[in-house]
Amino acid sequence: MIEQGEPGPRPLLLRPTDGELIDVAGVEHFFRLTGEHTGGRFAFEEFTLAAGVVGARPHVHEGHDEYFYVLEGELTLHNGDGEVTVGPGHLLSAVRGTPHGFRNASTETARALCLYTPSGYEGYFREVHAAVAAGAQVTDELLTEFRARHRTTSWPVGH
């Protein structure tokens, strides 16, 4: 219990340049908040996806929820039934167990937010980034191995 007059928890204010940049397979993941900041409750990133880049092939998470919010450009989102292209202001809620994926099918750069609850999936991006920095090639097999460590599986082709 906090006694009157003792300082308690304080909010965390971050400058626009504060965060952890993880560049993975053509996607710039700029984590503004990670589990280290939030006690594991939540992670928050802004990501940039160049034209023509696949951000994530369809997959399913069993351990966390993700929420995508488009800021600029267009994202083509896989929603389990197919793909839909959306622009700024669109929100995709991909709760545990729901198939999803995203890519930039346009000719312009896209920028979006992704929120994770609970946190932890930022570790996946760190692992892939470290493997590539050490000389590994980004292959479906590599991504499948790292996804499995984070309770994530690929969504079968044809769905």
Summary of the structure (lengths in Angstrom):
residues: 159
radius of gyration: 16.7
end to end distance: 52.0
largest distance: 61.0
contacts: 453
relative contact order: 0.22
helix: 16%
strand: 39%
